[in-house]
Amino acid sequence: MKNKTTALILSILVGGLGVDRFYLGYTGFGVLKLLTAGCFGILYIIDIIRIATGSLGPADGSPYEETAKTAAVTSSSSYDDLEKLSKLHAEGVLNDEEYEKMKKDLLARM
C-alpha cells in the first residue's frame, strides 16, 4: 500500500521529474513527466491537486493506507454503535419505531 502523504510530498518536491508517478506505479506517465519537465508544468500542478483530493491513487487500484485504516476503524465503530443501539432497544430505552429508524441510519453509513 502506498501512503498518500508520501505521494503528495513527492509530487510537490520532485513531481516535475515524475517521481510521484513512479511511486504510484504509473511508469509511462513518470517517463513522460521526466522528459517534458512535468509536461511543461501543467501535469505537475494537476498531479498535486489530484493526489491531494484523492482522485489519483496507486496504479494497482489499492486504496492509500490511511484510507484503508480509516475504513477499518469506521466499520468497527459502526458495528459497536449498532450493538449499543440494540442494547438500548432491549432495555426499553428506545421503542420499535425509534430503533428501526436509527438502525437504518447506521446501516446506511456502513
Secondary structure, 3 states (H helix, E strand, C coil): CCCHHHHHHHHHHHHHHCHHHHHHCCHHHHHHHHHHHHHHCHHHHHHHHHHHHCCCCCCCCCCCHHHHHHHHHHHHHHHHHHHHHHHHHHHCCCCHHHHHHHHHHHHHHC
